């Protein structure tokens, strides 16, 4: 099955091929009817009108019809082309000076556009059938005369073969771009899913830090001595947040109401400077609102003021939200990099959406937190360039093949057989060699995948100069005839050199090349063809060259539209995959919290648990410590075990416990499950410790031991596992709690 780019190419190619046939055949037949001599002009008018009407109907049905109609309709078209070949007795006057007849142009356009409509075998059969009927019609119209020229059949077959080659080269380019894009999309999708899962995990941890952990920490620290409405409401809000934390947000949402909702649960008096509405992608709006909530929580806890100001502004590139207070301020340089509230809850949250967070403060001058979120459109430049490069490379090889085939198989025999038609032979040989050299130069550049760059226009000038040289060496009576091989065929190297640029430039240069040639013939005052014959002959070649140039332009537009459609489809598939993975992750997180944190929050929300009760306070403190350890769990940290323990120490010190921390020996990197088993006893001990505590981590290549000496409650019993053994020794009111890991020998 064709890929997305290839399928779009086939659809567009069919439309363009049929449209080109209608235009070229219609113009050539109309010019012939107006200017050329005809045996029976009334019959010719009927035949030409009927055939052009059929071509139009055929194109409409082929483009809009069903698959079954597309299968049998080309057979009818072949019959129609054969019919106009048999009509030459009434529609074509044999005249060597008349150039290519409208019938010949019509059948040539039919066979060169068939590759976009039928397969290779059907193309060969149709071409041979049409050639056979052409010779039959030519023989009936001009027995043994000019119309039945033996070279016309082989050249028509060669045109069909060259057109088939062009079609195959371009389609191969589309197929190559499909493979490259599919491979890149697969890698991007995997990377986006992994990044989304990491971002979801970090957003979940940020929400955990801002909600449940903060509430349990307040209860564990004795901030709330009894059940109060604000505590119940906060616990209920925490449960709601945990339930939807990590949800994949889709579409856009209004940021302003989300900011007001985030500020509603603070005791601060807020001054607002915001627009009435400001729509952002939902995921970005959620991250910004949660960052504002954390900033307001910091004002409440640390600023020593009950006022804050929220300012929101926007432009085409970004949205900026500022949370400012006139409180006591602080020195940001003294905040440790591993402090979660600043580094990860604010800074990393904004980094995850491509934004940034900045904290400006100094003692006595207040604090301003600035959150910036970018407004960026999806970039499809990469895919567009891949598709365009594949298309252009395939088309370039096709035109190289066409140019070389014409020069070697058509022009060289004409040149060698027409010595009497030239005033001197060397200009013809030099021109032929020069055009071959230009074509091979482009072939080498294409093979090496290097653009011609600044050499493009000197080569164009060389082609035009060679065309003038060859025309000047043709005797006047042979100008524009078969011996004047360079008259139109010099245009193929021009197409090859300029087809990747603007179509108007290529048309202008091609027109200039033909006008120079016609000007030389006009100055000579004689030519091998009549005016009508010259127009027909020129149009037969020029239409094919312009068709190739137009294909290049169509392919460039097709690359852009295909890239946009592929990007949209990829975003949809990626969003579905991300949502599926995040749902699984979220389900696992909720299950992990259900046994411990959720019952505590539910009890606080309903009033069933008294925050003044010592056992409740200790349970909340232990769960808050466990959450802090989870938040600090970062496998990318240089020493993840020490990083998690320091998070536990930070909380204990907030509760007034003085902790001495010592590390000894070099430790191996431990998997997360082992780290959790080693840290859990320390969490429980430090959560209930009083006065002073000592925490020690020692290790070798095969062992790691974490021990705590403190006046604390015994940790809850837990089974050993993952190579970790736990032990508890009592010395008066102090306990020595140890967790030791022994690696495999």
Secondary structure as GFF3:
##gff-version 3
##sequence-region A 1 745
A	DSSP	alpha_helix	4	35	.	.	.	ID=ss1
A	DSSP	alpha_helix	41	64	.	.	.	ID=ss2
A	DSSP	alpha_helix	67	86	.	.	.	ID=ss3
A	DSSP	alpha_helix	88	91	.	.	.	ID=ss4
A	DSSP	three_ten_helix	96	98	.	.	.	ID=ss5
A	DSSP	alpha_helix	102	113	.	.	.	ID=ss6
A	DSSP	three_ten_helix	114	116	.	.	.	ID=ss7
A	DSSP	alpha_helix	120	141	.	.	.	ID=ss8
A	DSSP	three_ten_helix	146	148	.	.	.	ID=ss9
A	DSSP	alpha_helix	150	210	.	.	.	ID=ss10
A	DSSP	alpha_helix	212	220	.	.	.	ID=ss11
A	DSSP	alpha_helix	229	244	.	.	.	ID=ss12
A	DSSP	beta_strand	252	254	.	.	.	ID=ss13
A	DSSP	alpha_helix	255	264	.	.	.	ID=ss14
A	DSSP	beta_strand	269	273	.	.	.	ID=ss15
A	DSSP	beta_strand	279	281	.	.	.	ID=ss16
A	DSSP	alpha_helix	282	298	.	.	.	ID=ss17
A	DSSP	pi_helix	299	303	.	.	.	ID=ss18
A	DSSP	beta_strand	307	314	.	.	.	ID=ss19
A	DSSP	beta_strand	318	325	.	.	.	ID=ss20
A	DSSP	three_ten_helix	332	334	.	.	.	ID=ss21
A	DSSP	alpha_helix	340	342	.	.	.	ID=ss22
A	DSSP	pi_helix	343	348	.	.	.	ID=ss23
A	DSSP	alpha_helix	349	352	.	.	.	ID=ss24
A	DSSP	beta_strand	356	361	.	.	.	ID=ss25
A	DSSP	beta_strand	367	374	.	.	.	ID=ss26
A	DSSP	alpha_helix	381	405	.	.	.	ID=ss27
A	DSSP	pi_helix	406	411	.	.	.	ID=ss28
A	DSSP	alpha_helix	412	417	.	.	.	ID=ss29
A	DSSP	three_ten_helix	419	421	.	.	.	ID=ss30
A	DSSP	alpha_helix	426	447	.	.	.	ID=ss31
A	DSSP	alpha_helix	455	472	.	.	.	ID=ss32
A	DSSP	three_ten_helix	476	478	.	.	.	ID=ss33
A	DSSP	alpha_helix	486	498	.	.	.	ID=ss34
A	DSSP	alpha_helix	503	524	.	.	.	ID=ss35
A	DSSP	alpha_helix	531	594	.	.	.	ID=ss36
A	DSSP	alpha_helix	597	606	.	.	.	ID=ss37
A	DSSP	alpha_helix	614	632	.	.	.	ID=ss38
A	DSSP	alpha_helix	640	654	.	.	.	ID=ss39
A	DSSP	beta_strand	658	664	.	.	.	ID=ss40
A	DSSP	alpha_helix	672	687	.	.	.	ID=ss41
A	DSSP	beta_strand	690	699	.	.	.	ID=ss42
A	DSSP	beta_strand	703	711	.	.	.	ID=ss43
A	DSSP	beta_strand	724	731	.	.	.	ID=ss44
A	DSSP	beta_strand	734	742	.	.	.	ID=ss45
###
